[in-house]
Amino acid sequence: MGKFILFDLDGTLLTDDKRIGQEDIDRLGQFLQEGHHLAVATGRRYFSAREILNRYGIKIPIIANNGAVIRDQEDHLIFRKALDMPLLGKIIETSREFPVCPVFHIDGFHKAYDMVYNGKDYNSDLLDYLEDEPLRVLKIEDYQDLKDQVVLSTIYFGRDDILENFQEELDRKHPDSLSMHILRNLDQHVGILEIMPHQVNKFYGAQIMAQKLHEKITDMITIGDDVNDLILIKNAKVGIAMANGPASVKSIADFVSDYDNNHCGATQAIEKYLKGGFCHEY
């Protein structure tokens, strides 16, 4: 019986320079031939993730924006959950108490843009983030211009300690209303706070995808490298952490890959598990 296998992208299937190695491509094809169902579960926007996979001829479903939107291998919409507009307004209002600035991820797959930012509210970290795909960005002059957008998530840039205080304040004001996590840049002490609709996360998306594929959660194998992968790794039947991941991820995984993302560690770990072997236990 085939397994339901989910791969993270950045730091997992992608190398540090955002490529997918030929060994990985070959193994992915092998997994499909063996009857396994594959999908990507990423924090990236759908358009960005699909563009990467298309570059290598990989046609599999994508759980994007950390579970907020899911499309199949033909780009048909399976699921989408957006932030409530009144709640988004309250998030923006609270953010004014902190030296942070946001970018908004929207469901813009069929539009010319899927990132929106306020031209009057930005910093250098935000602009560096937008430089990766400058053609997919819309600049607005007033947050009221978001009212006609389907906002899947918002990302705030700032120092780690400031983001932690901001997150705590949002939790206090809006308990059980949001899903949030902080991704950290350990070298620069600058992070991003990702804010999504309540209960939205990669495992939430994986459960929806499994139902669509008529797969059992007990057949799910996942692999990832960062804090937004924690819930997916923890709740899957088999959760694998990348060798290049932080201790917080490795500590809750069933296994840790033998190799990092620059040496095809993700597909090698899956292949090893499927053949009855095992990775290094943490």
N, C-alpha and C positions, 0 to 999 in steps of 0.2 A: 504494500500500500504506500502511495506517495505521501510525502510530508509537506507541510505548509511552512516554507522557509522565508523569513524576512531579513533583509539586509538594510542596515543604515548606509548612508552614502559617505558624507565627509568623515574622514578619520577611520573609515571601515572599508567600504568597497573602493573609495577613491584614494589615490595616493595624495601626498601633501601638495603636489602640483596639479591636482584635480584631474588625473587620468585614471583609466581602468586598464590594468595590465592584461596582456594577451592570455596569460595563464588563467586569470580570473574569467575572461570572456569564454575561454574553452570550457572551463569547469561549469559555468552557468549553463552553457548549451548542453553539457553532459547531464546536469541535474534535470533539465527539462525533458531530455530524452528518456530519462529513467522514470518519468511520470510524476515528478515533484512539482508542486505549485510554488512559484517564486513571486515575490513582491518586494518593492522598496518601501521602507518607512523612514521618512526624512523630515527634518525641520525646514528644508528648502521649500520654496514656492513650487507649485506644480510645473509651471512652464520651465523653470530652471532645471528641475530634475529630469523632465522629459527630454529636454534638449541634450543633456549629458548622455542619457541612455540611447537616444537616437543616433548620436555620434558614433556609437559602437554597434548599432543594429540590434540593440536589446529591447525586445517588446514584452514588457511585463507590467502589471498594475503598479500604481504608485499611491501610497498613503503620504500626502504632503502636508506641510504646515503643521507638523506634529499631530496629525490626525484630524485636522479641521476640514480637509477636503480629500476625497478619494476618487480616482478615475481609473478605468480599466485600461488594458493595453491598446484599445482603440480610442482612448481619450473620452469615452462616455462617462458622464457623471454618475457615480454610485452613491456618494454621500457628501453633504456639506453642512457645516454648522458655523454660523457667523456670530460675532459679538453683538449683543443687544445695543442699539444706538444710544438709548438713555444711559445705560451703564458705561458705555464708551465715553460719553460726555463727562461722567463723574470721574472716570480714570484720568482724563485729560485735566480736569479741574484739580484733582489731588496732585498730579505731577507738577503743578506750578509751585508747590511747596518745596520742591527739590531741584537741584541743578542737573536736570536730565532732559533729554529731548527724544522724541519718538519718530519712528517710521512705521507706516501701516501696510500690512500685507493684505491685499484684496484678492478676491477670486477674479482675476483678470486674464484667464487663459485665452479667451476669445477677444480680448482687447489688446491695445498696443502697450499696456502697462499693467503691472501688478504690485508696484510699490508706490506709496504716496507719502510725501513729506511736506511740512509747512515751511515755505521759504523764509518765514520770519522766526523760525524756531529750530535751529540746527547747530551742530558743533562739528569739529574736525573728524571725530570718530564716526559720526553718522555719514558724513560725506565720503570717507574712506570706504565705508560699507556699500554705499550706492555706486561707487566707481566700478564694482565688479560687473554690473550690467546697466550702464547709464541709459540705454535706450528703452528700458522697461520701467522708467520712473516718471511719475507725474508730480509736478510741484504745484501746491495750492497756496493761497494767501490767507485762508481763513479755515478753521476747523469745521465750520458749518458746511463747507464744500464736501465733507465726507458723507453727508446724509444720504446721497444716492449710491453709495458704494457698498459692496458686500465685504465688510472688513472681517477677515478670518483671524487676524491676530495683530497685536501691536508690540513693537520692540523698542525698549528704552535703553539708551546708552549712558554710561556713567561709571564712576568708581564703584568698586565692589561694595564698600561699606555704605555708600549712599543708596545703591540699588537695594541692598538688604533692608534699609530703613524704609524705603519707598514700598517694598513688597509687604513689610509688616504693617504699614499704614493701610494699604489696600485690603489686607486680610482683616484688619480691625474694622474698617468701614463697610466692607462687603464680604462678610463671612460666607463660605460655601457658594460663592458666585463666580469664581474665576479659577482657571488652572494656570499656575505660574512656576517658572524655574529660572535660575540664573546660570548662564554660561560664562565662564571666566577665562580671561587671558592672563595666565600666571606670570608672564614676562612683564606685562605693562600694568597690572593691577587694574585693568579696565575690563568691564564685563557688559553683558547685555541681559536685560530682564525681558523674557518672553511672556506675554500675557495672552491667554486664549480663553474661549468660552468654558464654562464650568464642565468638568469631567472629560474635556477633550485632552487626549494624549495619544501616544503611539499605540498603546495596548488597546485603547478604546477603538481606534481605527482598525487595528488588527482583528478585533472581534467582529466588526462589521464586515470586513473583507472575508473572514472565515465563513460567516453566514452566507455571503454571496457565492462563495465557492463550494458551499456545502461541506466545508472542512470542519474537523473537530479541533477545539482549542488544545486538546491533549496531543495532537499531532504537530503542534507548532514549535518550530526551532527559530530562534532569533539571535542576531549578533549585532553588537554596537559598541560604541566607545565613550559616550559622554552622558551627562546627567539626564538629558532628555530621553535616553535609552533605558534608564533604570527600571521604570515600571514595566517596560516591555520584556526586559531580560528577567526580571523577578517573577513575572506571572506566566511566562511561556513554559511549556513542558520542558524544554531545554533552552537555557539562556547562556549565551557565550559572550564574554567580554574580550575586546581586542587587547593585545599585548601592550599597545600604546595608550590604553585608557588609564584614567586615574584610579587610585586605590578604592574610592567609593563605589566605582562600577565593578571592579574586579571582585570586591568582597561579597557581592550579592549574586554573582554569576555561578552557574554550575561548573563551568570550565573557562579557561583563558586560552586564547589562541597561542600557538607556538611562535608565530611571526606577526610583525606589525603590518600596518596598512600599506607600507612601501614595498612589501615583499609578499603580496598576495595572501596575507594572513587570513582574511575572511573566508574565502572559498576553500582554502586549504584546511581550515578548521572544520568547516561543514563537511567536506569530503571525508576527513578523518573520522568524524563522528558517525557518518552514514555507513562507513565501512567497519564500524564496531570498535574503532579505536577511541581515544579520548585525548583531550587537550590537557595542558598543565592545570591541575586544580590550584586555586589560589589559597 
